[in-house]
Amino acid sequence: RGNLTEVGTYVDRYFDSEVSGNIIDLCPVGALTNKPAAFKVRPWDLTVYESIDIMEPTSASIVLDTRFNELIRIKPRLNEDINEEWISDKTRFCVDGVKRQRLDMPLIKNLETGELEPSTWPDALKYISDKIDTITPESREESMLGLAGDTTDIEAMVALKDFLNQIGCNNTECRMDGTLMDCDIRNNYLFNTTIPGIEFADTALLVGTNPRMEAPLINTRLRKAYLNGLDIFLIGHDAKLNYEKEILGDNLSALEDIVNGNSTYCEILEDAQQPIIIFGMSCLFPSKYDQTMSLIRQLIKKYPALQQDDWNGISFLQTRAGRNGGLDVGFVNNNEQKLEDIKFVYCLGGDEYYRLKQIPDSAFFIYQGSH
């Protein structure tokens, strides 16, 4: 104390957390503030809207504070079934990325200069209509493609799907990263245990996932359950989690050992009343999908506690907010797609499609999105 007192930071022990922004809401006197939004507006000037988060697969309940047409800050909204009263830093501090460089008018590419030029809505819609008319109805199934991005809402996907179906195209896709999921059976892609159900599990096995990076709010539930006695095991690379875990292996062969009864985890799984196994998206890529689903079926047969009348311990941790919605409405095509023949592509925010470079440069693209 005294005139030599200095205020500094702990360089060696910094606050390393993906949910660190929540201390802003915990501070009782307002000393800890949201720096991007601090001192910009007065609270009574704000208009508040309730919304959901699209930056994470959990779709947390949030509150949007706006002034006129400008987004000022994002805060959590109480929802005990999803995020309780927390949100991730990615959600809280994405404000600047959301409100800058937005697409607020139709743009048409000038074929001579290669630049996008402003247009009116009637001209843009007429331009699209003329392009569709150049494709014969008989060839639209093979030459047209609809893509829905990872943050697209269900209502927009249904509208695009209905539009494409009416003009003769059923070729749609919402799995931007190439993962394979059967949309006919919801249990094959949902987080079946539910987020609150994590706290009722007596053992947890993570397979090919890092929830701390992929879904921070689910990771906070796992940490909460761990502090209350949940034992957590991992199959995959040694992820830097904020709770202790036991690594059983780094590939699916460790899961095969559990099926064959050759793992130390077998006895734990046999004694468990409500076990949970969380599969990451890395297990559902084409090279591993068949093996993963086969092992899941064998696990359920060998350990009945994984699927009971009131408990489903097989859960899939999606990494994108709009993925489950797209699978629910059937915005997928399980047939092999020949992209070499595509002439017309409607991208509803789907600019991260893993096969986008296989589409011919001569194809006509429509991009509809906020950025």
Secondary structure as GFF3:
##gff-version 3
##sequence-region A 1 371
A	DSSP	three_ten_helix	20	22	.	.	.	ID=ss1
A	DSSP	alpha_helix	23	26	.	.	.	ID=ss2
A	DSSP	three_ten_helix	35	37	.	.	.	ID=ss3
A	DSSP	three_ten_helix	43	45	.	.	.	ID=ss4
A	DSSP	beta_strand	47	52	.	.	.	ID=ss5
A	DSSP	beta_strand	61	67	.	.	.	ID=ss6
A	DSSP	beta_strand	70	76	.	.	.	ID=ss7
A	DSSP	alpha_helix	89	92	.	.	.	ID=ss8
A	DSSP	alpha_helix	95	99	.	.	.	ID=ss9
A	DSSP	beta_strand	107	109	.	.	.	ID=ss10
A	DSSP	beta_strand	116	118	.	.	.	ID=ss11
A	DSSP	alpha_helix	121	133	.	.	.	ID=ss12
A	DSSP	three_ten_helix	137	139	.	.	.	ID=ss13
A	DSSP	alpha_helix	140	143	.	.	.	ID=ss14
A	DSSP	beta_strand	144	148	.	.	.	ID=ss15
A	DSSP	alpha_helix	154	166	.	.	.	ID=ss16
A	DSSP	beta_strand	172	173	.	.	.	ID=ss17
A	DSSP	three_ten_helix	186	188	.	.	.	ID=ss18
A	DSSP	three_ten_helix	196	200	.	.	.	ID=ss19
A	DSSP	beta_strand	203	207	.	.	.	ID=ss20
A	DSSP	alpha_helix	211	214	.	.	.	ID=ss21
A	DSSP	alpha_helix	216	227	.	.	.	ID=ss22
A	DSSP	beta_strand	231	235	.	.	.	ID=ss23
A	DSSP	beta_strand	246	249	.	.	.	ID=ss24
A	DSSP	alpha_helix	253	260	.	.	.	ID=ss25
A	DSSP	alpha_helix	265	271	.	.	.	ID=ss26
A	DSSP	beta_strand	275	279	.	.	.	ID=ss27
A	DSSP	three_ten_helix	281	284	.	.	.	ID=ss28
A	DSSP	alpha_helix	286	302	.	.	.	ID=ss29
A	DSSP	three_ten_helix	304	306	.	.	.	ID=ss30
A	DSSP	beta_strand	307	308	.	.	.	ID=ss31
A	DSSP	beta_strand	311	312	.	.	.	ID=ss32
A	DSSP	beta_strand	314	316	.	.	.	ID=ss33
A	DSSP	alpha_helix	323	328	.	.	.	ID=ss34
A	DSSP	three_ten_helix	339	341	.	.	.	ID=ss35
A	DSSP	beta_strand	344	348	.	.	.	ID=ss36
A	DSSP	three_ten_helix	356	358	.	.	.	ID=ss37
A	DSSP	beta_strand	364	368	.	.	.	ID=ss38
###
